[in-house]
Amino acid sequence: MTGLAPAYERFAYAYDRIMYNVDYQRWADYIQSIFNQQGELPRTILDVACGTAALTLVLAERSFQMTGIDLAEGMLTIAREKSSNLGLDIELVHGDMRTFDLGKQFDAVLCTYDSINYMQDEENFATACIRIFDHLKPSGLFVFDVTTERNITRHFHAQTFAENHEDYAYIWQNLYSKKDQVCRTNLTFFIRDGDLFERFEELHVQRIFDNGLIKRILKKCGYEVLGMYDMYTLNRPGLFSDRVNFVARKL
């Protein structure tokens, strides 16, 4: 075993296969419906925490000019391979959403699939919001989602998932602290290297943010909150929402 790896570095090897059930075409449709609802047709879009660029590539194929940024080099390596195979010209940059500086601004910024939940406290979340604010053109849109406490407690808390494949296996263990509003996920991977399997471990820590707190932080960072929706809808979130989408505009 090589010790604890940074989050998503080793996960990248099998990430797309493990997440095979995620419908990125539907997700892209939904994002476009949000743009339409706001009367916006952005040309340049920054995808923060783009991962293996699954959503980034779908939007690029729909003629959006995409840029992706992610903290995990392992995920970006896969993203670059996929982009090259599709013949798409996408800038994919290594960076932390709290500190990145691309030296340019975009019509819209996305941060999807619970990536905001990796900001483990209000200060880190606010710092990310400010960095994103600085990368938005005047009146640009910031669209992101967060996972909810209901989703974590119902589908992940105290549960273990495992799969065994020819070239990799994993064990995925979850524990949620309601007091701290923090979910800790221990991922153990076994990845084939010749006739042997090498073991790697990752720790993923996600914070659950109250919707009201998110709105307050956005406003303090200079955004106008335009909407808060249940996933894949334009309806207000409720007690049974597993994911909440936020739409904010740079003032």
C-alpha positions in Angstrom: 0.0 0.0 0.0 1.3 3.5 -0.9 -0.6 5.4 1.8 -3.4 7.9 1.7 -3.8 9.4 -1.8 -5.3 12.8 -2.5 -9.0 12.6 -3.2 -9.9 11.5 -6.8 -6.3 10.8 -7.8 -6.6 7.0 -7.8 -10.4 7.1 -8.1 -9.8 8.6 -11.5 -8.7 5.2 -12.9 -12.3 3.8 -12.7 -14.4 6.9 -12.0 -16.3 6.8 -15.3 -17.0 3.1 -15.0 -18.2 3.4 -11.4 -20.4 6.4 -12.3 -21.8 4.7 -15.4 -25.4 5.5 -14.3 -25.0 9.3 -14.3 -27.0 10.8 -17.3 -24.8 13.7 -18.4 -26.9 14.4 -21.4 -29.9 15.0 -19.1 -27.7 17.1 -16.8 -26.6 19.2 -19.8 -30.3 19.6 -20.9 -31.1 20.8 -17.4 -28.3 23.4 -17.4 -29.5 24.7 -20.7 -33.0 24.9 -19.4 -31.7 27.1 -16.6 -29.9 29.3 -19.1 -33.1 29.6 -21.1 -35.2 30.4 -18.1 -32.8 33.3 -17.3 -32.9 34.5 -20.9 -29.1 33.8 -21.3 -27.1 32.1 -24.0 -23.6 31.9 -22.7 -20.8 31.3 -25.1 -17.9 30.8 -22.8 -18.3 28.5 -19.8 -15.9 27.5 -17.0 -16.5 24.1 -15.5 -15.1 24.1 -11.9 -14.2 20.7 -10.5 -14.7 19.2 -13.9 -13.4 15.8 -13.0 -13.0 13.6 -16.0 -14.9 16.2 -18.1 -17.9 14.1 -18.6 -20.3 17.0 -18.5 -17.7 19.4 -20.0 -17.4 17.3 -23.1 -21.2 17.0 -23.6 -21.5 20.8 -23.4 -18.5 21.3 -25.8 -20.3 19.0 -28.3 -23.2 21.4 -28.1 -21.0 24.3 -29.3 -20.3 25.9 -25.9 -16.7 27.1 -25.6 -15.6 25.1 -22.5 -12.8 25.4 -20.1 -12.3 22.9 -17.2 -10.4 23.1 -14.0 -9.9 20.4 -11.3 -7.7 19.8 -8.3 -7.0 16.1 -9.2 -4.4 15.6 -11.8 -5.5 12.0 -12.2 -9.0 13.1 -13.2 -7.5 15.7 -15.7 -5.3 13.0 -17.3 -8.5 11.1 -18.1 -10.3 14.2 -19.2 -7.5 15.2 -21.7 -7.5 11.7 -23.2 -11.2 11.8 -23.7 -11.1 15.3 -25.2 -8.3 14.3 -27.6 -10.2 11.1 -28.6 -13.3 13.3 -29.5 -11.2 15.9 -31.3 -12.4 18.6 -29.0 -10.3 21.7 -28.2 -10.9 22.2 -24.5 -8.5 23.9 -22.1 -8.2 21.7 -19.0 -6.3 23.3 -16.1 -5.0 22.0 -12.8 -6.2 24.2 -10.0 -7.9 24.6 -6.6 -11.3 26.3 -6.8 -10.3 28.5 -3.8 -7.1 29.9 -5.3 -7.1 29.5 -9.1 -6.5 32.4 -11.4 -6.9 31.9 -15.2 -6.5 35.6 -16.0 -9.8 35.7 -17.9 -13.6 35.9 -17.4 -16.5 33.7 -18.6 -20.1 34.2 -19.4 -21.0 31.4 -17.0 -19.4 29.2 -14.4 -20.6 25.7 -13.4 -19.7 23.6 -10.4 -21.7 20.4 -10.4 -22.1 17.0 -8.8 -21.7 18.0 -5.2 -18.3 19.6 -5.7 -19.2 22.6 -3.5 -19.7 20.1 -0.6 -15.9 19.6 -0.6 -15.6 23.1 0.8 -15.5 21.9 4.4 -16.5 25.2 6.1 -18.2 28.5 5.4 -14.8 30.3 4.9 -13.6 27.9 2.2 -17.0 28.1 0.5 -16.9 31.9 0.5 -13.3 31.9 -0.8 -14.4 29.7 -3.7 -17.4 31.9 -4.4 -15.1 35.0 -4.6 -12.6 33.3 -7.0 -15.5 32.3 -9.2 -16.9 35.8 -9.0 -13.6 37.2 -10.2 -13.8 34.8 -13.2 -17.3 35.9 -14.3 -18.1 38.6 -16.7 -20.5 41.4 -15.4 -23.9 39.8 -15.0 -22.5 36.3 -15.6 -24.2 33.3 -14.1 -22.9 30.9 -11.5 -24.8 27.6 -11.5 -24.0 24.9 -8.9 -25.5 22.2 -6.9 -25.1 20.7 -3.4 -26.0 17.4 -1.9 -28.5 17.4 0.9 -28.5 15.9 4.4 -31.4 13.7 3.3 -29.4 12.3 0.5 -26.4 11.5 2.7 -28.4 10.0 5.6 -30.8 8.0 3.4 -28.3 6.7 0.8 -24.8 6.8 2.2 -24.5 7.0 6.1 -23.2 3.8 7.6 -23.3 2.1 4.3 -20.6 0.2 2.5 -20.4 -0.3 -1.3 -18.0 -2.7 -3.0 -17.3 -4.0 -6.5 -14.8 -6.4 -7.9 -13.7 -6.3 -11.6 -10.9 -7.8 -13.6 -8.6 -4.8 -13.4 -9.8 -3.1 -10.2 -11.9 -3.5 -7.1 -13.0 -1.0 -4.5 -14.6 -0.7 -1.0 -16.6 2.5 -0.3 -17.4 3.2 3.3 -19.4 6.2 4.6 -20.1 7.8 7.9 -22.1 11.0 8.5 -21.8 13.1 11.6 -25.1 15.0 12.1 -23.5 17.2 14.7 -20.7 18.4 12.4 -22.8 18.1 9.2 -19.8 16.2 7.7 -19.7 13.0 5.7 -16.5 11.1 5.7 -16.0 8.5 2.9 -13.1 6.0 3.0 -12.3 4.6 -0.4 -10.0 1.6 -0.8 -8.9 0.7 -4.3 -7.1 -2.3 -5.6 -5.7 -1.6 -9.1 -4.1 -4.3 -11.2 -0.4 -3.9 -12.0 0.6 -6.9 -14.0 -0.2 -10.0 -12.0 -0.6 -8.1 -8.8 -3.0 -5.6 -7.4 -1.8 -2.4 -5.7 -3.8 -1.0 -2.9 -4.6 2.7 -2.5 -6.8 4.6 -0.1 -8.5 8.0 -0.3 -10.5 10.0 2.3 -13.3 12.2 1.0 -14.8 14.8 3.3 -18.0 16.6 2.4 -19.9 19.3 4.4 -23.6 19.7 4.2 -24.6 23.4 3.9 -28.0 24.7 4.8 -29.7 26.4 1.9 -30.2 29.6 3.9 -26.5 29.8 4.7 -25.6 29.3 1.1 -27.8 32.2 0.0 -26.3 34.4 2.7 -22.7 33.7 1.6 -23.6 34.2 -2.0 -25.0 37.6 -1.2 -22.0 38.6 0.9 -19.8 37.7 -2.0 -21.6 40.0 -4.4 -24.1 37.7 -6.1 -27.8 38.0 -6.7 -29.5 34.7 -5.9 -31.8 34.1 -8.9 -33.1 30.6 -8.0 -32.9 27.5 -5.9 -34.3 24.3 -7.4 -34.9 20.7 -6.8 -32.6 18.6 -9.1 -33.7 18.5 -12.8 -36.6 20.8 -12.2 -37.4 24.5 -11.8 -39.4 23.8 -8.6 -38.3 24.9 -5.2 -36.5 22.2 -3.2 -38.4 20.4 -0.4 -37.9 17.9 2.4 -37.4 15.1 -0.1 -34.8 16.8 -2.3 -31.5 14.9 -2.6 -29.7 17.7 -4.6 -30.4 21.4 -4.7 -29.3 23.6 -7.6 -28.5 27.3 -7.1 -28.4 30.0 -9.8 -26.7 33.3 -9.0 -25.7 36.3 -11.0 -22.7 38.5 -10.6 -23.8 42.0 -9.7 
